[in-house]
Amino acid sequence: MVSGGAGGRHARVGERLDHVLMTSTVVLLVEAVAGAFACHVWRESLESTGRPQSVLGLFLLALSAPFVVALVAITALVVSAVVVAPLLAGAGWLGRRCSGREAWWWVPVSAAAVTAVAVAAGGLAGKPGHGAATAVWGVGTVVLAVPALIARGLLLPGRPRLSDRSVVGALALWGTLAVVTAWAVAGAVLDAGVAYEPPRLDEARVAGTWSDGRGGTLTLGADGRATAHRVEVHAFTGDVEPVVRRCTGTGTWWYRSGDEPWSQSVHVAVEGCALEPWGVYGSPEHPKIFVYAGDPDVADVYVLRKTDAR
């Protein structure tokens, strides 16, 4: 009877540990998906020479998720077994040792301590700035504390026994709801106008001197005259790297507004120089013009900045 009772207790402990690992893995997986959506929104808000994908990018991201979810799930399971489960055990021990009970707030405290050790170890290797280290520490603490707190509910005394089917069903329902909510929020944020858009210029704002910061300048006069001094010209010959030469001469220029900010362009015709139309990006205070200087897929561009921006 005693051995049977001990065996039953061990079975219940093992069952709850399995549920903790399942819960933590699913929560970490949801966090990874939500983090991917948040990263997409953040990248779309950054200054760029390429048109943002916005909501379409979120749709493509969602379509690609099944191809990487297995790898992320395996990683989440390993983190759950190696970090989250020991973190829960350590938080319980600290609670009993320091306050006589397993208070929930020992979980984020333990998560903060574990993340601080990881950030300190990474800082010794990469030497990140204090701001970056603090941000990584805060995000890491939340990422570990959330699955640990949710999984902790399965270990509390007096909680009813849950079947594997009940746990899997609840995780599938709430996990799917969380992912769909994160996707909808990201789409709403992008639709609200967070995505980057280049400044709208006109002929008066284009006129002036543009510099590459390396001795190359392009002066566009209000009368339509253009003067190039050592401006880079990139000739594509089929090789990986284009042939680059410096161009100096005079000619004309004109501005094409296009139907939207992304379609505006600056055209320069200088004798002896094969100059491509320049695209526009930057900010209203610091506009820039650019041409592709390599593979457009990797956004390798040659940039001129307005030296007399107003």
Buried (B, 14 or more C-beta within 10 A) or exposed (E): EEEEEEEEEEEEEEBBBEBBBBBBBBBBBBBBBBEBBBEBBEBBBEEBBEBBBBBEBBEEBBEEBEEEBEEBBEBBBEBBBEBBBEBBEBBBEBBEEEEEEBBBEBBBBBBBBBBBEBBEEEBEEEEBEEEEBEEBBEEBBBBBBBBBBBBBEBBEEEEEEBEEEEBBEEBEEBBEEBBEEBBEBBBEBBEEEBBBBBBBBEBEBBBBBBBBEEEBBBBBBEEEEBBBBBBBBBEEEEEEEBEEEBBBBBBBBBBEEEEEBBEBBBBBEBEEBEBBEBBBBBEEEEBBBBBBBBEEEEEBBBBBBBEEBE
